[in-house]
Amino acid sequence: MEFSEADIIHTAAVIKSMGHPMRLGILCFLGQGPACVQDINQALGSSQSNVSQHLEI
């Protein structure tokens, strides 16, 4: 199986975006099912603006 340079660059960017503890926590939480920002910030003990900023990434 061959991968293009663009595929590799895109994959690296996705992996990098998951490297922050808050973003990884959000992904783990969302792995349980859909949730609104308020549910996420309550579960992770963070502010709505902080969660929203990480979701944007």
N, CA, C and O atoms as CSV, one atom per row, in Angstrom:
chain,resi,resn,atom,element,x,y,z
A,1,MET,N,N,0.848,-1.170,0.000
A,1,MET,CA,C,0.000,0.000,0.000
A,1,MET,C,C,0.896,1.236,0.000
A,1,MET,O,O,1.846,1.329,0.777
A,2,GLU,N,N,0.587,2.160,-0.862
A,2,GLU,CA,C,1.378,3.383,-0.960
A,2,GLU,C,C,0.595,4.570,-0.406
A,2,GLU,O,O,-0.631,4.632,-0.498
A,3,PHE,N,N,1.334,5.496,0.165
A,3,PHE,CA,C,0.737,6.710,0.695
A,3,PHE,C,C,1.408,7.898,0.036
A,3,PHE,O,O,2.627,7.921,-0.136
A,4,SER,N,N,0.608,8.881,-0.330
A,4,SER,CA,C,1.171,10.084,-0.922
A,4,SER,C,C,1.741,10.973,0.178
A,4,SER,O,O,1.422,10.810,1.356
A,5,GLU,N,N,2.568,11.891,-0.219
A,5,GLU,CA,C,3.129,12.844,0.740
A,5,GLU,C,C,2.011,13.653,1.381
A,5,GLU,O,O,2.076,13.961,2.572
A,6,ALA,N,N,0.984,14.004,0.605
A,6,ALA,CA,C,-0.148,14.763,1.142
A,6,ALA,C,C,-0.887,13.953,2.210
A,6,ALA,O,O,-1.304,14.505,3.229
A,7,ASP,N,N,-1.049,12.651,1.983
A,7,ASP,CA,C,-1.695,11.786,2.977
A,7,ASP,C,C,-0.900,11.775,4.275
A,7,ASP,O,O,-1.470,11.858,5.363
A,8,ILE,N,N,0.398,11.674,4.155
A,8,ILE,CA,C,1.268,11.626,5.336
A,8,ILE,C,C,1.222,12.945,6.097
A,8,ILE,O,O,1.157,12.945,7.326
A,9,ILE,N,N,1.253,14.057,5.392
A,9,ILE,CA,C,1.201,15.377,6.025
A,9,ILE,C,C,-0.133,15.576,6.727
A,9,ILE,O,O,-0.183,16.081,7.849
A,10,HIS,N,N,-1.211,15.179,6.065
A,10,HIS,CA,C,-2.547,15.314,6.671
A,10,HIS,C,C,-2.657,14.454,7.935
A,10,HIS,O,O,-3.160,14.917,8.959
A,11,THR,N,N,-2.197,13.233,7.866
A,11,THR,CA,C,-2.257,12.336,9.018
A,11,THR,C,C,-1.433,12.878,10.176
A,11,THR,O,O,-1.866,12.809,11.326
A,12,ALA,N,N,-0.262,13.412,9.893
A,12,ALA,CA,C,0.585,13.992,10.938
A,12,ALA,C,C,-0.116,15.174,11.613
A,12,ALA,O,O,-0.011,15.343,12.828
A,13,ALA,N,N,-0.822,15.984,10.842
A,13,ALA,CA,C,-1.535,17.130,11.399
A,13,ALA,C,C,-2.671,16.670,12.318
A,13,ALA,O,O,-2.906,17.267,13.369
A,14,VAL,N,N,-3.364,15.621,11.920
A,14,VAL,CA,C,-4.449,15.091,12.751
A,14,VAL,C,C,-3.890,14.549,14.064
A,14,VAL,O,O,-4.434,14.817,15.135
A,15,ILE,N,N,-2.815,13.794,13.977
A,15,ILE,CA,C,-2.203,13.232,15.182
A,15,ILE,C,C,-1.699,14.349,16.098
A,15,ILE,O,O,-1.855,14.273,17.316
A,16,LYS,N,N,-1.103,15.372,15.519
A,16,LYS,CA,C,-0.604,16.499,16.309
A,16,LYS,C,C,-1.744,17.197,17.038
A,16,LYS,O,O,-1.589,17.606,18.188
A,17,SER,N,N,-2.887,17.335,16.374
A,17,SER,CA,C,-4.023,18.011,17.009
A,17,SER,C,C,-4.548,17.237,18.210
A,17,SER,O,O,-5.154,17.828,19.103
A,18,MET,N,N,-4.328,15.933,18.248
A,18,MET,CA,C,-4.780,15.112,19.370
A,18,MET,C,C,-3.750,15.072,20.493
A,18,MET,O,O,-3.991,14.450,21.527
A,19,GLY,N,N,-2.616,15.718,20.305
A,19,GLY,CA,C,-1.519,15.640,21.261
A,19,GLY,C,C,-1.714,16.440,22.533
A,19,GLY,O,O,-0.981,16.229,23.499
A,20,HIS,N,N,-2.667,17.343,22.569
A,20,HIS,CA,C,-2.896,18.161,23.755
A,20,HIS,C,C,-3.807,17.389,24.719
A,20,HIS,O,O,-4.799,16.802,24.287
A,21,PRO,N,N,-3.487,17.381,26.003
A,21,PRO,CA,C,-4.292,16.610,26.967
A,21,PRO,C,C,-5.785,16.972,26.963
A,21,PRO,O,O,-6.631,16.086,27.078
A,22,MET,N,N,-6.111,18.249,26.834
A,22,MET,CA,C,-7.520,18.645,26.826
A,22,MET,C,C,-8.232,18.095,25.586
A,22,MET,O,O,-9.345,17.579,25.685
A,23,ARG,N,N,-7.588,18.204,24.423
A,23,ARG,CA,C,-8.214,17.704,23.198
A,23,ARG,C,C,-8.362,16.185,23.239
A,23,ARG,O,O,-9.359,15.648,22.757
A,24,LEU,N,N,-7.395,15.502,23.802
A,24,LEU,CA,C,-7.501,14.052,23.929
A,24,LEU,C,C,-8.629,13.687,24.892
A,24,LEU,O,O,-9.366,12.731,24.654
A,25,GLY,N,N,-8.761,14.440,25.966
A,25,GLY,CA,C,-9.862,14.224,26.898
A,25,GLY,C,C,-11.217,14.446,26.242
A,25,GLY,O,O,-12.161,13.694,26.484
A,26,ILE,N,N,-11.312,15.478,25.413
A,26,ILE,CA,C,-12.553,15.748,24.686
A,26,ILE,C,C,-12.872,14.590,23.756
A,26,ILE,O,O,-14.018,14.147,23.686
A,27,LEU,N,N,-11.874,14.099,23.045
A,27,LEU,CA,C,-12.099,12.972,22.139
A,27,LEU,C,C,-12.551,11.726,22.896
A,27,LEU,O,O,-13.452,11.016,22.448
A,28,CYS,N,N,-11.935,11.465,24.028
A,28,CYS,CA,C,-12.339,10.308,24.837
A,28,CYS,C,C,-13.773,10.467,25.319
A,28,CYS,O,O,-14.550,9.512,25.288
A,29,PHE,N,N,-14.124,11.663,25.761
A,29,PHE,CA,C,-15.487,11.914,26.225
A,29,PHE,C,C,-16.482,11.745,25.087
A,29,PHE,O,O,-17.530,11.124,25.267
A,30,LEU,N,N,-16.164,12.292,23.917
A,30,LEU,CA,C,-17.069,12.189,22.769
A,30,LEU,C,C,-17.142,10.768,22.225
A,30,LEU,O,O,-18.079,10.426,21.504
A,31,GLY,N,N,-16.169,9.946,22.563
A,31,GLY,CA,C,-16.209,8.549,22.162
A,31,GLY,C,C,-17.376,7.809,22.791
A,31,GLY,O,O,-17.772,6.746,22.313
A,32,GLN,N,N,-17.930,8.369,23.865
A,32,GLN,CA,C,-19.079,7.769,24.542
A,32,GLN,C,C,-20.394,8.157,23.863
A,32,GLN,O,O,-21.435,7.555,24.128
A,33,GLY,N,N,-20.345,9.159,22.991
A,33,GLY,CA,C,-21.545,9.609,22.282
A,33,GLY,C,C,-21.541,11.115,22.135
A,33,GLY,O,O,-20.680,11.795,22.695
A,34,PRO,N,N,-22.496,11.641,21.388
A,34,PRO,CA,C,-22.584,13.092,21.168
A,34,PRO,C,C,-22.787,13.834,22.488
A,34,PRO,O,O,-23.399,13.321,23.425
A,35,ALA,N,N,-22.260,15.047,22.532
A,35,ALA,CA,C,-22.407,15.875,23.732
A,35,ALA,C,C,-22.291,17.336,23.349
A,35,ALA,O,O,-21.637,17.680,22.365
A,36,CYS,N,N,-22.923,18.187,24.124
A,36,CYS,CA,C,-22.793,19.626,23.899
A,36,CYS,C,C,-21.571,20.136,24.674
A,36,CYS,O,O,-21.018,19.436,25.523
A,37,VAL,N,N,-21.170,21.357,24.364
A,37,VAL,CA,C,-19.987,21.949,25.007
A,37,VAL,C,C,-20.160,21.995,26.520
A,37,VAL,O,O,-19.206,21.750,27.258
A,38,GLN,N,N,-21.352,22.302,26.984
A,38,GLN,CA,C,-21.597,22.374,28.429
A,38,GLN,C,C,-21.346,21.022,29.103
A,38,GLN,O,O,-20.765,20.969,30.187
A,39,ASP,N,N,-21.777,19.938,28.470
A,39,ASP,CA,C,-21.534,18.599,29.027
A,39,ASP,C,C,-20.037,18.309,29.098
A,39,ASP,O,O,-19.545,17.752,30.079
A,40,ILE,N,N,-19.327,18.694,28.049
A,40,ILE,CA,C,-17.882,18.449,27.993
A,40,ILE,C,C,-17.162,19.247,29.068
A,40,ILE,O,O,-16.325,18.704,29.789
A,41,ASN,N,N,-17.483,20.543,29.183
A,41,ASN,CA,C,-16.739,21.344,30.169
A,41,ASN,C,C,-17.045,20.909,31.588
A,41,ASN,O,O,-16.173,21.004,32.452
A,42,GLN,N,N,-18.257,20.432,31.862
A,42,GLN,CA,C,-18.558,19.921,33.200
A,42,GLN,C,C,-17.795,18.621,33.468
A,42,GLN,O,O,-17.266,18.421,34.561
A,43,ALA,N,N,-17.743,17.745,32.473
A,43,ALA,CA,C,-17.064,16.461,32.656
A,43,ALA,C,C,-15.561,16.624,32.819
A,43,ALA,O,O,-14.928,15.887,33.575
A,44,LEU,N,N,-14.988,17.599,32.106
A,44,LEU,CA,C,-13.539,17.774,32.137
A,44,LEU,C,C,-13.080,18.882,33.081
A,44,LEU,O,O,-11.880,19.101,33.251
A,45,GLY,N,N,-14.038,19.579,33.694
A,45,GLY,CA,C,-13.678,20.623,34.642
A,45,GLY,C,C,-13.003,21.810,33.991
A,45,GLY,O,O,-12.042,22.358,34.530
A,46,SER,N,N,-13.495,22.205,32.850
A,46,SER,CA,C,-12.900,23.323,32.126
A,46,SER,C,C,-13.977,24.354,31.801
A,46,SER,O,O,-15.169,24.092,31.966
A,47,SER,N,N,-13.553,25.516,31.341
A,47,SER,CA,C,-14.513,26.557,30.984
A,47,SER,C,C,-15.073,26.313,29.582
A,47,SER,O,O,-14.480,25.609,28.764
A,48,GLN,N,N,-16.226,26.915,29.338
A,48,GLN,CA,C,-16.859,26.773,28.027
A,48,GLN,C,C,-15.974,27.347,26.933
A,48,GLN,O,O,-15.855,26.754,25.861
A,49,SER,N,N,-15.349,28.494,27.186
A,49,SER,CA,C,-14.500,29.103,26.159
A,49,SER,C,C,-13.284,28.225,25.862
A,49,SER,O,O,-12.878,28.105,24.707
A,50,ASN,N,N,-12.704,27.613,26.887
A,50,ASN,CA,C,-11.533,26.751,26.687
A,50,ASN,C,C,-11.916,25.533,25.857
A,50,ASN,O,O,-11.214,25.182,24.909
A,51,VAL,N,N,-13.025,24.885,26.209
A,51,VAL,CA,C,-13.473,23.714,25.458
A,51,VAL,C,C,-13.777,24.107,24.025
A,51,VAL,O,O,-13.390,23.397,23.096
A,52,SER,N,N,-14.457,25.215,23.829
A,52,SER,CA,C,-14.798,25.663,22.479
A,52,SER,C,C,-13.547,25.912,21.633
A,52,SER,O,O,-13.504,25.565,20.453
A,53,GLN,N,N,-12.534,26.519,22.253
A,53,GLN,CA,C,-11.282,26.770,21.523
A,53,GLN,C,C,-10.624,25.462,21.095
A,53,GLN,O,O,-10.111,25.363,19.980
A,54,HIS,N,N,-10.634,24.474,21.958
A,54,HIS,CA,C,-10.032,23.185,21.606
A,54,HIS,C,C,-10.864,22.450,20.559
A,54,HIS,O,O,-10.308,21.782,19.686
A,55,LEU,N,N,-12.171,22.563,20.634
A,55,LEU,CA,C,-13.026,21.934,19.628
A,55,LEU,C,C,-12.803,22.543,18.247
A,55,LEU,O,O,-12.919,21.858,17.230
A,56,GLU,N,N,-12.485,23.824,18.222
A,56,GLU,CA,C,-12.238,24.502,16.942
A,56,GLU,C,C,-11.041,23.872,16.223
A,56,GLU,O,O,-11.022,23.781,14.995
A,57,ILE,N,N,-10.049,23.440,16.999
A,57,ILE,CA,C,-8.852,22.835,16.416
A,57,ILE,C,C,-9.179,21.456,15.917
A,57,ILE,O,O,-8.307,20.768,15.387
